[in-house]
Amino acid sequence: MPVSAQVTVEATATIIVPAANSYQTAYLHNLGGGPIYLGASNVTTSNGYKLDNGDKLTVTVGDSEALYAVTASGTQTVAVLRQK
């Protein structure tokens, strides 16, 4: 069953796809006013995958893993649709 949410991402690592006991496909759309950076719990603007404002991405999140995001400053909103 698909699960959708709009997540507010801040300058500290924020979970945007929580861990599950199976692989998940996540569809991301950066709705905010600036880029977000994707990665593990230690994600930063220096080591994260940059998703610019308006960009969309499909990503597979591994078994028992979570996907995090961070901003350079302020807050941004990312729309997330995930399928278990």
N, C-alpha and C positions, 0 to 999 in steps of 0.2 A: 504494500500500500504506500503511495507517495505521501511525503510529509513536506509541507511548505512553511516558510517563515521569513520574516524580514528581521535581520539581526543588525543591531547597532555595534559597530566596531570602533574601538578606542585606541589610544596610543599604547595600551598594554595588551598583551595577547588575549584574544577573545575566541572562545570556541564557536565556530560557525557550523560544523558538522560533528555532532557528538559520536563517540565511539559506539560501535555495535558489535554483536557477535558474528557478523558476516560482512562481506564486502558491500560497499554502497556506491552507487553512482550519484553524484551530486552535480546539479546544474546551478551555476552561480551567475549573478548579474549585479555588477557594482552600480548601485543607484545613487551613490553619494556625490559630493562635489570635488573629490580628488581620488588619488589611487589608494588601494589597499594592498597589503603584502601577505601572501599565503604561505603557510608552512606548518611545522610541528610546534609544540608548546614553547620552544625557544625562538620563535620567529621574530625577526626584526626587519627594519627597512633595509638593512644591509644584506641579509641572507634570504629574505622572502621572495616569492614569485610575485612580480608586480602585476596587478590587475587594475588598469586605468579606469577612470570614470566612464561609465557606459559600456565597458567591455563585458563579454559573456564568456564563460568557460565551463566545459564539462570535465569532471575529474572523478577518478575512482579512488575511494578512500579504503585503505586496507582493513582487514579483519582486526578488531580490537584497537583501531587507531582513530584519532580524532583529527580534524582539520581546524587550524587556528588562523586568525587574521589580525593584522595590526595596521594602524595608520601612522603617518609621520607626525600628525598633530590633529587635535579636534576629534570629531566623530564623523563616520560615514555609515551609510546603510547598504547592506548587501542582501539581495533576495536569494533565498536558497530553496531549491526543490530537490529532495533526495528520495531515492528509491532503494529500499532494502532488498 
